[in-house]
Amino acid sequence: MFGLIVNKNGLMGNTKEDEKYMRRCIQLAKNGQQNAKPNPMVGAVIVYNGRIIGEGYHVRCGAGHAEVNAFASVRQEDEPLLAESTMYVSLEPCSHYGKTPPCADLIIKKGVRRVVIGCIDEFAEVQGRGIRKLEDAGIEVVVGVLENECKILNRRFFTFHREQRPYIILKWAQTANGFIDDHFQPTAISNGFTRMLSHKLRAEEDAILVGRVTDERDHPQLTVRDWNGENPKRLIIDRSHPLNIESLHAHGIQSLIVEGGAKTLQSFIDDALWDEIRVETNLMMTVAEGTIAPTVPKNAKVADVQTFDGNTIIIYRKM
């Protein structure tokens, strides 16, 4: 149900209209998932009288931000319309000099009259400063349109900076009766399509981890061979070589997949050291005995369910 969002100046926004264009911002932002890191994914759209006159996203780290690319896409004959236009951006515009100048300054320079922002940037260099800069320049600012969706988009980035650790994804495949192998030996549970999705996920994350026993027994490649992109950093842990979360943060690892084995996965669950759990179940496969799959914790909330050729993937996030 649509309503009205009130900005800091007491002005109200047309939420239905604002949400439509914010969804486009999110759609654009996702194009930068693999190359924008370590920066967040951001999309921006410029609208005049119900018509998109410019849009862009952050393509890669060190290159122009979403706002810069959106302004660059505006045709010369549409430049005079900027003074009566609204800019939509999924994340608060930056206000500091990094590898590129502040986007807030560019928005002010271009003379846009209204800016609608999905969520505040939790990065220490921003945290509301971009919003204040825009408001101080007399620009109407609306904050919080599709806020939850915009936060989920950059959950890895936010977790890394807020928690000082990677965003941790626990992942396993299991049979219909809850085993992750067959008589304690590796067995193919994923189908061709879901295996490709697993490799796509690997291409999107920074590191992947398994326990020593799984590494020596199964010899997993942990690569993206069925997808395009870089292989995640491979990590093996055991009792003598435990996970060093601080080291991962120091090396800029924003996201980590934990793929096994069962004891390693369960240890992360028991320590509440997870942000997302992905469980693939082959609904057509059962085995007589084997390694029992980890137990999904009670504070895990179903975020998504998809079925592909008889295999169901459930994504959980913390409540």
N, C-alpha and C positions, 0 to 999 in steps of 0.2 A: 504494500500500500504506500502510495506516495504522499508526502506532506511538504512542509516548508522547513528549511534550515535557516536559522538566524545566525548572522555573522557577528563579529565582535563589535560592530558599530550599530547593531540593532536592526540592520537591513535584512530583508528576507529574500531568499532565492527561490526560483521556480525549480523545485526538486526534481520533478519529472523530466524537465528539459535538461537540467544539470546532470542528472544521472545518465541520461542517454549519451551525452558527450564524454562523461567520465568513463563510461564503459569502453568507448573508443580509445581513450587514453590508455586504459589497462591493456586492451587488445594490442595497441602499438608497442607498449612497453615490453611485452613478452617476446618481441622479436630480438631483444638484446640479451636474452637469458644467458647465452654462452659467452658473449664477447664483452658485455658491459662490466663484468667482474674485474676488480673488487668493488666497483661502484654499484649503486642500486639500479634497478630497471625503472625507467621513467618514460612516460608518454605525454605528449602535449598536443592540444588541438586549439585552433583559433577560429572563433565563430562570429560571423556578422549577420544579424537578422535571420537566423536560422540556416545559414549557409556556411559550411566549412571552407575557409579561405586559406588555411595553412595547417599542417600537422607534421609531427616528427617524433622520433624517439632517440634515446641515447644508444648509439650503435656500438661503440666500443670505448673502453677506458682511454682517456687522453684526447679523445675526439670531442666534437661539439655535443653539448647536452641537448636534451629533448627540446627545450625552449628555443635554443639557438637554431636547431634544425627546422622547427616549426616556422619561425620567422623567415628563415631562408627559403622556405617553400612558397611563401606568399608572392603572387604575381605582382609585377610592378604596378599594374593598373588598380590593384586592390590595396596597395600601401595606404592610401588616404582613408581607408575604412577602419584602420587599426584603432583610431581614436574613439570609435563607437563599437568596438568589438569586445568580446569576452575571451580570455585565455583560460583553458582548462588544463590542469597539470596534475598528474597522479600523486606527485610528491612535492612538498614545499620547495620552492626555488631556492637554490643556494645563495648565500650572501657573502661568501668568502672567496678569496683568490686561492685556487689550487692549481691544477694543470690548465684550467681555463678561467676566464674572468667570471664574476658573479652573475648569475642569470637574473637575479632580482634587479640589478642595475640595467640590464638590457631591456627588461620589461618596462621599466620606468622610462627609459630613453625612447622606446617605441611608442609610448603614449597610450597603451591599452587602458581602458577605463575600468575594467572589472576582471578579477582573477578568481577562479574557483579551484580550490586545492583539495585533493583527496585526503591526505593525511600529513601531519607534521613530521619532518625529518628528525629522527632521534639522534643522528650523528652530532657529536659535541660541538662541531664547528657551525652548526645551523640551529636546530632546536628553537624555532620560532623567530629567529633573527631575520630570516627572509620575509616572513609575514609582516613583521614590524616595519621593515624597510619599505615595503609596498604601501602599507597604511600611512606611514609618515609622508609618503609622496602623494597622498590623496586618492589612492586607488581603492576602490571597493573590493574587499577580500571576503570570500566565503570559504570556510574550512569545514571539512568533515563529510563531503559528499562521497558515498560509497567508501567510507573510512575503513571498515573492516576488510573489504576486498582489496583495498590499496595496501593495507598492512600485510595481509597474507601474501600479496605479490612479492614483497621484499622481506619476508619473514627470515630468510637467511642473513641478510644484511643487518636487520635490526637485532637479531639474537646475538650475532657476532659482536656488535658494539655494546649492547646492553648487558649481556651475560658474560662477556669476555671469553667466549668459547664458540666452537662451531655449532651450527644448526645440525642436530643429530637425527638421522633417519634410520630406524631399524627395519630390516626387510628380510622376509623369508617366504618360501613356497612350501605348501603342505598338501598332503593328500586329503581326500574327503573325510577320512577318519582321524586326521590330526597328526600324521607323521611327516617328518621332513626327509626321510630316506626309506629304503626298503631293506629290511633285515640288516640295518646299520651300514649299508653300502650305498654310495651315491646312486641316484636314479633321476631320470628326466621327469620333472613335474610340470614345468612350464611348457607351453606350446610355442610354435615358431613366432607367433605375433607377440605374445607376452614376453618372450625372451628379448625380442627387439626393443620392447618398451623398457625392459631392465637396462639394456645398453644405452638407450636414450637418456635414462635417468643418470647413469654413470657419467655420460658426457656433460651433464648439467651440474654435477657436483664436483667438489675439489679433491676429496679423498675417499678411499674405500678401505674397510677393515674387516679382517677375519681373525679367528683365533689360530694358534699354532697347530692344534690337532686337525682342524679343518684344512689348513694349508697343506699339511703333510699327507693327509688321507685322500683329499679330493683333488689336490693340485689345481685349484681354480685359477683361470687366467685373469679374471677381474678387469677385462678390457671392454672397449666399445666396438668390437669387431663387426657387430651388426648395425652400427650407426656411425654417423660422421661426427668427428670431434676428437678432443684429446682424452687420453686415458687418465682417470683419476689417480692421484698419488696412492700407491699401495702400502698398506700398513698391516703388520702382523704383530699380535700381542700374545703374551703368555704370562705366567706368574712371575717369571724373572724379568720380563720386559712389559710392564703394565703401560696403559695408555697415559700419555702426558698431555693433558688438556691445555695446560699453559703453553707448552711448546707449540701445539697446533695453532693457538691464537697468535703467538709471536711470529709464526711463519705465514700468517695471513690465510689460514685454512678456514673458510667461512662455512663450509658444509661437509658433513661426513656421513657416508653410508656404512652401516654395520650389517654384514650379510651372513654372519655365522661364526661358529656353530651355535647349537642350541644353548649351551652353557654360557657362551659369551653374550649372546642376545639377552638371555635371562638376567645376567649380571647387570646389564645396562638398565633393564626394567626395574630390577630390585633396588638399584641406586637412584631411580627416578631421573636417569641421565638420558633423556630422549625428548624429542619434540614432535616426531611423526613416526607412525608405524605403518608399514605396507605389507599386507598379508595376501598372498596369492593362493587360492585353493583350487585344486583340480577336482571338480565335482564328479568326475567320472572315474577317479582312481582311488583304490583302497589297497592297503597292504596288511599282511598278517601281524607284523611286528616291525619295530625300528625305533628311531629316536623320536621321542614325543616333542612336538612343536612347543615353543615358549607360550606362556599364558599372557594374553593381552590384559593389561592392567585395568582396573575398574574406572580409573579416571580418564580413559581413552574414549573420545567421542568420534563417532563415524562422520567423516568429512566428505567421503565420496565412495561410490560403489559402481564398478563397471564389470561387465562380463564379456569375454572374448573367446568364442569357440569352446565353451564349456569350462573355462577357467575364470573365476571371479577374483577381482582385485579390490580389496577394501582398504581405504586409507583412513587412518585414525590420527587425530591430533589431541593434545591435552585439553581437558575441559577447563 
